[in-house]
Amino acid sequence: MLMIETEKPSQRNSSLALERLRIIVDQLSAEGVDQLPTERELSETIGVGRRAVRRALEVLEAEDKIWRRQGAGTFIGSAPSRPDQQLLSLHENSNMLEVMEVRLQLEPALARLAALRATSSDIASMRDLAAKVAKAGDMDSRELWDSALHRSIARAAKNALYLALFDVVDRVRQDSAWRHVREAVRTRDAIKLYRSQHVDIITAIETRDPLKAERAMRAHLMALQERLLYHSESETSDAG
């Protein structure tokens, strides 16, 4: 009797996920977006389980089409060269307040350059990512899209060295050890303020106003720094 081999449902789902993910990666890359949505969002978009999405992502990663960074998300393209051990352990010798000091020096300058150099595609990507931040309903999605938005501004500055510096700082910022701190300062009022500030930054970039873009980014980061300081002082008081 002739036996016909058929695909199992899980195999069909993985094949479908891989096929659709290839299309999604190509589309996002063409739009200048370099980060994929979360596994949960991809699962809902494609209509398959997260396990099928995860398998498909593993294939794309093996093909060097994407790369993943723990705590930050999945990115399109080849993985950057592996940083040395000192960079990997930076979070162990730093803290969130030090990260904010560096961000306040770096990101306003990036916003200023973005106002001078961003393309219409760059700005459209910023708008799209800001909308995703605003709609995010959980901490993982909120962190993913917020990081992607700030990186899109860094990319729009069109300076490879600045972008590399941004990635180092962002990697330290996203460390899972500080996850509770990042979420603790995101109160309902704070999230509403950050959304408004994101709009101000992007509008200044779109209207080609470098000084306004720089000031808007600085105001945004200082608002976050203020909440981190308050949280840090509260924890110190509680410990005492």
Secondary structure, 3 states (H helix, E strand, C coil): CCCCCCCCHHHHHHHHHHHHHHHHHHHHHHCCCCECCCHHHHHHHHCCCHHHHHHHHHHHHHCCCEEEECCCEEEECCCCCCCCHHHHCHHHHCCHHHHHHHHHHHHHHHHHHHHHHCCHHHHHHHHHHHHHHHHCCCHHHHHHHHHHHHHHHHHHCCCHHHHHHHHHHHHHHCCHHHHHHHHHCCCHHHHHHHHHHHHHHHHHHHCCCHHHHHHHHHHHHHHHHHHHHHHHHHHHHHHC
